[in-house]
Amino acid sequence: MRWTKALQILRKTNQLTDTIPDADTPAGPDESLRSRIDRLEQEQLESRRLTEQRIVFAELKVEALRAGIVDLDGLKFLDVTKLRLDEDGGVADGPELIGRLKRSKPWLFSPSSSSSIASVPVSRQARLKLANEMTDDEYRIARAQIIKRSMF
């Protein structure tokens, strides 16, 4: 029935001068137009469905990475056909779904560590040894390296 509205709009804008045929009339130019409109509507719906599935899967990937998933192939265990996007573009049940996956298949996620994170040691500039603090062997080696560098 959407095609009749499209035909009426085309007729009003003087792009289509033929009358709208009844359903009992044989196929003609209008019939090809109807079939084209129906085909384009189906393609648009399919494209929209695929795009929404990709967005849902991307949102689930984000939630899984936040939960510490080791392998994103583990998301294949989820049934994502019933998930839909919120008004804000996120998946409504995403965190709960990932939480259930984490409880049912814990080997897909990295274990939580109870150890504390080691702090990085303070960086200090390397202090050069003075000549009067070196042994005779250290002094000879250091002097030879300085002479060697100054030659090139």
Buried (B, 14 or more C-beta within 10 A) or exposed (E): EEBEEBBEEBBEEEEBEEEEBEEEEEEEEBEEBBEEBEEEEEEEEEEEEEEEEEBBBEBBBEBBEEBEBEEEEBBEEBEBEEBEBEEEEBBBBBBEBBEEBBEEEEEBBEEEEEEEEEEEEEEEEEEEEEEEEBEEEEBEEBEEEEEEEEEE
